[in-house]
Amino acid sequence: MSDFDLVVKGNIVETDRIRFDGWFAVRDGVVVAQGNADSTPSARETLDVRGQWVIPGVLDGQVHSGSQANQEGIGMASRAAAAGGVTTMVEMPYDDPEPVASRPQLDKKIECIRTESHVDVAAYATVNKEHGLEAIPGLIEGGACGFKFSTFEASPNRFPRVEEDILYEAFSLIAPSGLACGVHNQNQEITRKNIARLVADGDTGWDAFLRAHTPLVENLATAAIYELGAQTGARAHAVHVSLSRGFELCNMYRRAGAQASIETCVQYLMLNHEEHTKRFGALTKHYPPIRPKAEVDKLWTHIANDECTFVSSDHVSWGLERKSNPDIFKNASGGPGLETLLPAFWTGCIEHGISPTLVVKQLADGPARHFLLHPQKGHLGIGADADFVVLNQERYKFDPSTSQSAVTWSSFEGREFLVKVAATFVRGALVWDGQKVCNTPGSGQFVRPQGTSRA
């Protein structure tokens, strides 16, 4: 009898190559062997998906499942993750009514992950005035995979602003741990002035949000983040860059020796202001705003040049009641994305002549390394968790009406995708079979940092 639990055969996509008709073997949830089709071993179970794509499980590096109390939560979000090929969610700390800013709060979230999640979860932490910077060591010890801050106050309690001098102290405390300091990059003073002026003029229609959030609003904050990293030696990370200038700033600091990293979100690559925001209005309201097509095209050059650390969804499941006000400024920012991150980004790469190997780099290897979860996560090499996704190559228009998320709307509705998630496995166990979630709540695990980064 074979000592392998599972052998998977298919077109296996890695960061540097595609192994057509390759295979890997799994024992006790871990990849233990790999090779080509002419030497496939026997196993207790064989998954023969030759002709289909097999990629490492996606790590979505920006998920907000707790931003609206009693609506979605870890359990339901993890169902959407499984349906989207996301095997590890990186959960943001901005829960309602207060963020994860102390060790007891982190421990409570970990317990929730262990009892409710269908996929694995890593957790960000943050700071607030109530618990102060003194909570940082306990959060690091507790297993936080990074820290998230904001230069803009989206909510006084849930999503507070952390002023730059306090950020300097926080970065200094975090730097020795090797964890990244991610920051929501938005200049508060200019934002509020711009919005006040537009509201006073009665200029609050679908296109006003973009004009309120000028490139200066984003780029000044992005530059400040990287300068704080250079001053403290911390790993400074801009969490959702929508402008080419942000990549130029990151590259400049990298060349100077700083540990600068950068993230964009799939909506900034696949949606544009002229077409999608005009069509969907407040459904496409994100921070930063969806940009004009000319700027979207520039972002793709940075993706193609491998200048991005990773791509995420910034998932949050606001109900339509938070997205239906004719005054654009009175709507919530953000939208669901766990189920569209992989098919949308894969489609965008194919449309831009970019290999699927870069999909793996941006959605699996990149975030795993960034959050220090590599070598456990992000690849299908020997010793890695057997987290993987089987993809059918097919054309279809995305329909959010059957979403596993808390909401059944999407700004990707009707968008043609080129791949569909046929199956999702976590540690060698089937989680999504293409139609339904197959495991039980609590099957997912909390994952802690363990590796080294690639800025």
Buried (B, 14 or more C-beta within 10 A) or exposed (E): EBEBBBBBBBBBBBBEEBBEBBBBBBBEBBBBBBBEBEEBEEBEEBBEBEEBBBBBBBBBBBBBBBBBEEBBBBBBBBBBBBBBBBBBBBBBBBBBEBBBBBBEBBBEBBEBBBEBBBBBBBBBBBBBEEBEBEBBEBBBEBBBBBBBBBBBBBBEBBBBBBEBEBBBBBBBBBBEBBBBBBBBBBBBEBBEEBBEEBBEEEBBEBBBBBEBBBBEBBBBBBBBBBBBBBEBEBBBBBBBBBBBBBBBBBBEBBEEEBBBBBBBBBBBBBBBBBEBBEBBBBBBBBBBBBBBBEBBBBBBEBBBEEBBBBBBBBBBBBBEEBBEBEEBBEBBBBBBBBBBBBBBBBBBBBEBEBBBBBBBBBBBBBBBBBBBBBBBBBBBEEEBBBBBBBBBBEEEEBEBEEBBBBBBBBBBBEBEBBBBBBBBBBBBBBBBBEEEBBBEBBBBBBBBBBBEBBB
